[in-house]
Amino acid sequence: MAMEMRSEQALQSPAEVVRHLGMSRSNVYHLATVGSLPSIKFGKAVRFDPKDVERFIQEHRRVKGKADVKNQRIETHTRKERNDEERVFQAGPERY
């Protein structure tokens, strides 16, 4: 079977994505690890499809100063409220 050759843009290295997005290297790797920014891994090498990078940019685009919240998590709780909720969750409802 012959492998299909990519006629589109070549895969991008993490360094290219860092420059393109203007983010730190560790942030790009974190986004790839958690799946927010799709990546392709060949052994230890990580590469990014330019289409996925552009899609990531479009999904995080702000319109008229407001974020597109369709796929984003909104933080509405203070740190104390989150900590209190975590304690209740870990302890179970019978303790509170």
C-alpha contacts under 8 A as a table, 3 or more apart, distances in Angstrom:
res1	aa1	res2	aa2	distance
6	R	9	Q	7.53
6	R	10	A	7.51
9	Q	50	P	6.99
10	A	49	D	7.49
10	A	50	P	7.70
11	L	47	R	5.90
11	L	48	F	5.44
11	L	49	D	4.96
11	L	50	P	6.44
12	Q	15	A	7.98
12	Q	16	E	5.88
12	Q	17	V	6.57
12	Q	47	R	5.48
12	Q	48	F	4.96
12	Q	49	D	6.25
12	Q	50	P	6.49
13	S	16	E	5.24
13	S	17	V	6.45
13	S	46	V	6.83
13	S	47	R	4.97
13	S	48	F	6.39
14	P	17	V	5.04
14	P	18	V	6.03
14	P	25	R	7.14
14	P	28	V	7.15
14	P	29	Y	7.65
14	P	46	V	6.88
14	P	47	R	6.39
14	P	48	F	7.23
15	A	18	V	4.99
15	A	19	R	6.34
15	A	25	R	7.15
16	E	19	R	5.20
16	E	20	H	6.09
17	V	20	H	4.89
17	V	21	L	5.91
17	V	22	G	8.00
17	V	28	V	7.49
17	V	48	F	7.61
17	V	53	V	7.54
18	V	21	L	5.41
18	V	22	G	5.55
18	V	23	M	5.30
18	V	24	S	6.18
18	V	25	R	5.86
18	V	28	V	6.60
19	R	22	G	5.14
19	R	23	M	7.19
23	M	27	N	6.41
23	M	28	V	6.71
24	S	27	N	5.20
24	S	28	V	6.45
25	R	28	V	5.24
25	R	29	Y	6.32
26	S	29	Y	5.11
26	S	30	H	6.04
27	N	30	H	4.94
27	N	31	L	6.14
28	V	31	L	5.17
28	V	32	A	6.25
28	V	37	L	7.78
29	Y	32	A	5.03
29	Y	33	T	6.06
30	H	33	T	5.00
30	H	34	V	6.23
31	L	34	V	5.41
31	L	35	G	6.04
31	L	36	S	5.06
31	L	37	L	5.23
32	A	35	G	5.06
32	A	36	S	6.08
32	A	37	L	4.82
32	A	38	P	5.79
32	A	39	S	5.78
33	T	36	S	7.80
34	V	37	L	7.82
35	G	38	P	5.60
35	G	39	S	7.76
36	S	56	F	7.78
37	L	52	D	7.06
37	L	53	V	6.96
37	L	56	F	6.37
38	P	48	F	6.94
38	P	49	D	7.87
38	P	52	D	6.26
38	P	53	V	7.85
39	S	46	V	6.66
39	S	47	R	5.84
39	S	48	F	4.85
39	S	49	D	7.05
40	I	46	V	5.70
40	I	47	R	5.14
40	I	48	F	6.01
40	I	49	D	7.75
41	K	44	K	6.74
41	K	45	A	5.65
41	K	46	V	4.51
41	K	47	R	6.30
42	F	45	A	5.08
42	F	46	V	6.37
48	F	52	D	7.06
48	F	53	V	7.04
49	D	52	D	5.31
49	D	53	V	6.54
50	P	53	V	5.01
50	P	54	E	6.20
51	K	54	E	5.16
51	K	55	R	6.08
52	D	55	R	4.95
52	D	56	F	6.07
53	V	56	F	5.05
53	V	57	I	6.35
54	E	57	I	5.03
54	E	58	Q	6.25
55	R	58	Q	5.05
55	R	59	E	6.10
56	F	59	E	5.18
56	F	60	H	6.38
57	I	60	H	5.29
57	I	61	R	6.14
58	Q	61	R	5.15
59	E	68	D	7.45
59	E	71	N	7.67
60	H	67	A	7.30
60	H	68	D	6.77
61	R	67	A	6.85
61	R	68	D	6.79
62	R	65	G	5.88
62	R	66	K	5.42
62	R	67	A	4.50
62	R	68	D	6.01
63	V	66	K	5.40
63	V	67	A	6.39
63	V	68	D	7.12
68	D	71	N	7.48
68	D	72	Q	7.49
69	V	72	Q	4.92
69	V	73	R	7.26
69	V	74	I	7.55
77	H	80	K	7.97
77	H	81	E	5.82
77	H	82	R	6.24
78	T	81	E	5.21
78	T	82	R	6.34
79	R	82	R	5.14
79	R	83	N	6.15
80	K	83	N	5.07
80	K	84	D	6.09
81	E	84	D	5.06
81	E	85	E	6.14
82	R	85	E	5.09
82	R	86	E	6.11
83	N	86	E	5.02
83	N	87	R	6.25
84	D	87	R	5.19
84	D	88	V	6.34
85	E	88	V	5.14
85	E	89	F	6.11
86	E	89	F	5.01
86	E	90	Q	6.08
87	R	90	Q	5.16
87	R	91	A	5.92
88	V	91	A	5.20
88	V	92	G	5.68
88	V	93	P	6.34
88	V	95	R	7.67
88	V	96	Y	6.88
89	F	92	G	5.33
89	F	93	P	7.23
91	A	94	E	7.80
91	A	95	R	6.27
92	G	95	R	6.13
92	G	96	Y	7.67
93	P	96	Y	5.57
